[in-house]
């Protein structure tokens, strides 16, 4: 009897392990006038036909990107996709990754999309509580010298960034208005005000 219970327990555990999602670190970020989606397929996992799915305002999920055929390998594999299709400013979008005819599903993540339009520097969210996401127009080549000032001109932070998309932690900043100043390699100066609550 004990042996039968142990066997049933092992089968139950094995079936739960096989149904676990091989997807991790699904992240969505505002990227100018688009949404950048990143995720990881865990090493040692195998799936078939991977699909990035999107929903808006609670509607049904629909495919926006796919990787056909067998996916997976011994090491973690990293994927990204820039979603630009039919995005509407002020809309909350949800994303998830599925594979193997729905056997595997990732967690669901959401983002409120605000179209940055043709601005050269975009800061989101504004106002901020914990961090701001900074997007610099792709016509500017990294690296960038980043300075953060209070509205009365006091330098609060200084850094060098090597990407057109980066974040700045604002948790240590007191509630106030701030000015983000970016100096490009060519000497162009971009500036944007934002508020920390």
Secondary structure by P-SEA (a helix, b strand, c coil): caaaaaaaaaaaaaaaaaaccccccccccccccbbbbbbbccccccccbbbbbbbccccccccccccccccccccbbbbbbbbcccccccbbbbbbbbccccccccbbbbbbccccccccccccccccccbbbbbcccccccbbbbbbbcccccccccccccccccccccccccbbbbbbbbbcccbbbbbbbbbcc
